[in-house]
Amino acid sequence: MKHIVTVQDAVTAFADFMEPTAAELDAIEQEMPLILAAVDLLDAQITTLDRTPTELDTRRIRRARRRVLAEGRDLANRTASITLPEVGA
């Protein structure tokens, strides 16, 4: 007979070392507007899963898609200006 045992100690033994670093938290903070825009888009899409989308639903989804694209563009522009090395230095 096999005994089923918990591996909780093995899983959580390294939990202190698995915390996000300050740099990772800063990156998440920078990406938060894009994350929230994606959540809004998902929310708009979920509302139309069980019914035919109305004109208002279509507008809401379209607006949420545009916001996701705009936030993605803004994030790319912010991170590109931060991470690009000096040219000719």
N, C-alpha and C positions, 0 to 999 in steps of 0.2 A: 504494500500500500504506500502510495506517495503522500507525503505530507505537504500541504500548501502552507507556506510561511510568507510573512510580509517582508518586503524588501525596502520598507520605509527608511530604515537606518542607512542603507546603502544609497538610496536616492537622495536623501537630504543631508548626507554627510558633507557634501561639498557645496551646500547652498550659500554659504558666506562668500565663496569664491565666484559664484555665478551671478552676483548682483551686477546690474549695468553700471558702467563707468560714467563719470561725469560727461565725457565726450559723447557717449551713446545717448545719455539723457538730453544733452543739448541738441543732438541730431533729431531726436524724436520731437523735441519742442519746435524745431524749425519746420518739421514736416506736419505739425498738428493742423494747420489750415487745410492742407491737402487731405489729410485723414478725415477731418470733419466734413469737407465737401464730398468725399466719397461716401461717407455715411449718409449724408442727405440724399445723394443720388440713389443709393441702395434703398433707403426708406421710400423714396418716390416710386421706385420700381416695384417694391413689395406691395404697395397699396393697390397696384393694378393687377396682381397675380390672379385674383379670383373674380375679376369682373372686366368688362370691356372698358378700356380707358376713355374717359371723357376728354373734352377739349382742354379743360383745366388740368387734368392729369398729364396730358401731352405737353402742355406748356411747362408744368412743374418739372417734368423729366428733362425737357430740353434745357431749361434754365439751370438745372442741377448739373447736366453734362457740361454746359459752358463754364460753370463755376469750377468743376474739376479740371477742365483744360486750362483755365486761367490760373488756378492755383498751382498746377503742375508747371506751367510756364514760369510763373513767378519764382517757384522753388528752384527750378533749373537755373534761372538767371542769378538768383542769390548765391547758390552754391558754386556756380561757374566763376563768379567774381571772387569768391573766397579761395577756391582751390587752384586757380590757374597760377603757374609760376611766372616769375619775371622773365620777359623775353630779352635776350641779349645781355644778361647779367653774368 
